[in-house]
Amino acid sequence: MRADHIRIYKSVHTWTGILAGLALFIAFYAGALTVFKEPLRRWSTPPAASVPPVPMDAVQPLIVQTLTSTPAAARSATLKLEGEQAIPRLQWQVRTPGADDHDESAVRHYSAMLDADGSVQVHEQPQPLLVEFIDVLHRVVGLPTDTDPHRWIMGVICVLYFVALVSGVVVLLPSLVKDFFALRVGRNKKRMWLDAHNVVGIVSLPFHIVMALSAVVFAWHDQIYAVQDRLIHQGQWSQAPARNQGGPDFMRGFMPERDPARMLPPSQLVQAARAAAPGFEPTGLQYLQVKGMRPVVRVWGKNPQAVAPRAVGGFAAIDPYTGDLQASDFLPGAQSTPSLFISSFFALHMASFGGAAVPWLYFLLGLAGAWLFYSGNLLWVETRRKAQRKGDAMPVQRRDTALMAAATVGVCLGCVAGVSLTLAAAKWLPGRAADIAAWHMGVYYAVFFASVALAFWRGAARAAAPLLWLAVACTLAVPASSLLGWLLPASGAWADGATLGVDLTAVAGALALVWMARATARRVRSGAQDSVWSAPDMLKKSEEKAAAVLIQ
Amino acid sequence: MTDATAKPAIRTDWLSKTLAGLLLGLTLAIIASGLLMVRLDGIPLPVSGQLAMWLVPPVWLLVLSLVYFFRSGLRAWAWLLAANALALGLWWWQQ
C-alpha cells in the first residue's frame, strides 16, 4: 500500500469519524442498555401494575369475550405467558392513522381484564415507555422520536460510520502486526490513547461491521425495497401474499365470520408450537384476524438453542381453530436455511442468540464502541494540539479543538447522566406524573442539554470533572431509589430482589465514573498546561478556599 | 521530480470520487441484487427479496469505502461505470 493511500484514508477516517462520532456515542451507550430491555422494564414497572399469573386455560373466557366484542382487539391482541401460566390480561394497540410505522408515541395501548362478575373491562393503559425511550435514543442516534426523517439521519450517520471503519482499517493495516499487541503506556499519552483506540477498534471490528450494515438496512429498507420492486421484482414485491393479511376485500361478506369461541385454548396452541421446534419456550400469544379469513395465532417465544429472528424471539404461526402449524419462517429452531440466514442479521444486531452470556458480551461491546467514538474525538483534538516549545510563551489552543473538546465532553457525559437520571425517575414518576413517557423524555433532555451548555460555557477542562461527578450522582440515583423504596415504602418507590442486577450494574457503573472523575480532575489540575484539558487555576482556587477555611 | 521511477501522485478528488462511490456504488449494488435474484430463483419471493435487499448496503458501502484507492476521480468514474455495464450485461444475459 502506498503512503499516498494511507494519507488519503487518514483524512477519510478523520472526517467521517468526527462527523458521526458523537451521534454514534449516544447510539452505542443507549444501545448497550437496550440489550437489557426486559430486565429494565421489570425494574421500572411498579408492583401495582403487575398482575399475578393464573393457569393459562383459565384465560380463555377473557380471550373469547374480548375478541368477540372488540374489533380492534380482534385485529391483533396479545396475551403474556409465564411458563405454564398466563397473565390474565389481553393487550392491544391502536395506531394513529397516518403515523409512522416505527413511532411508538403515536400508539395508544389498551388492555382488557375480566372483573368479578365475569364481564370484560377495557382500559386505556398509558405506557411508561422508559425502555422504549432509551431504545429510540439508540435507534435514531439521540433524537427524540423514531420517525422516517430521523431514521434517515441515522442512516447517513451509519454510512459515515461504515466508511470510517474501512478507512480506519486501511490506515492501520501496514502497521497492524507491529501495533496490534502494543499498548504503549508512557509519557506519550496520545500514543497510548491511539494504541487503545486501535486495539478496541480491531478487536470489535466484526461487531461494528454488523452494526453499521444492519443499521443502514434499518434506515433504508423501505426505499431499497421500493427501488428493487420497480427494477427487479416487476412490482410483485408489494403484492406478495404474506403482506396481505386477512384475504382480499372482495371476498368479505361471502365468508361467514369465524367465532372465537371455537378457538383452541392456550395450552393446546402452546403445545402445537413446542412440537414444531424442540427447545422452544413460548412467552406470549398474539391473536391476529381471528374472525377473518386467515386467522392466525403467533405463539411468540425464545429458544436458547437457536437463532431468534427478532429481539423478542420468534413465533410459530398456528391456526387457532385447528392447531395446525401454518408457517415456521419465524420460528427459532425450525426456520428454513434462507430464513435463518436473514434472521441471523437481526440476531447479530440484537444479541438474540446464544445464552445468557451473549447479552453481557454485547453490553460490553456496546460500551467499548461508545468509548471508541469518544477516544476518536479525543485523538482528533490532541492531533491539533499546539505544544509549548521550551522558553516560549504558553500557546493559545485552536478554537475548533476547544469547541470539539467541549462538545465531546458535554454530549457524551450529558448522555450518560441523562440516561441514568431518567432511569432513576422511573421509581418516582408513577402516581405523581400524568404523562410518564413525556417526563422520561423531559428529564433526559434537560440533563443532556444542561450538560452540553455547561461544557461550552466553562470549556472542556473546567466542565469535565463536574460533569463526571454529575454522572456519578445520577447513576447512583438508580440504586438509591430502589434502596429508598425498600427502606421507606411510603415514598412510592419500590425495590425488587429479582431485578437487583440493574441496581448492582448501576453501582459498578457509578464506581467506574468515580475513577474517571478523579483521574480527570488530576489531569485538569496538574497535567501538561499546553492543552484544552488543562485548567491549573482550578487547583489555585480550591487551594485558596482551603487556605481561607484554615485562616478562619 | 528527482526520482524518475516514482509513480504519479494519487489525486484526492474528494468530490468526484465520493459521488462516484455514492451513485455508481448504489447502482452496482442494485444490479448485484438483481443478479442474486436470478440465482435465488427457487426460493419464494418474500424470502429471496429480503436476501436481495440485504445485499445492497454491503456492496454499496464497500464501493464507497474503497473508491479513494483510485488514482483520480476520473478513473473512479470510468472503472465503476465499466463495472456497472459489465454487471448489467451479465444480468441481461442471465435472465
Interface residues (C-beta under 8 A of the other chain):
Chain A: R2 D4 H5 I8 Y9 S11 V12 V159 F162 V163 L165 V166 S167 A212 L213 V216 V217 W220 H221 I224 Y225 V227 Q228 L231 I232 H233 Q236 W237 A240 A242 R243 D329 S336 P338 S339 F341 I342 F345
Chain B: K7 A9 I10 T12 I30 S33 G34 M37 L40 I43 L45 P46 V47 S48 G49 Q50 L51 A52 M53 W54 V56 P57 P58 L61 L62 L64 S65 L66 Y68 F69
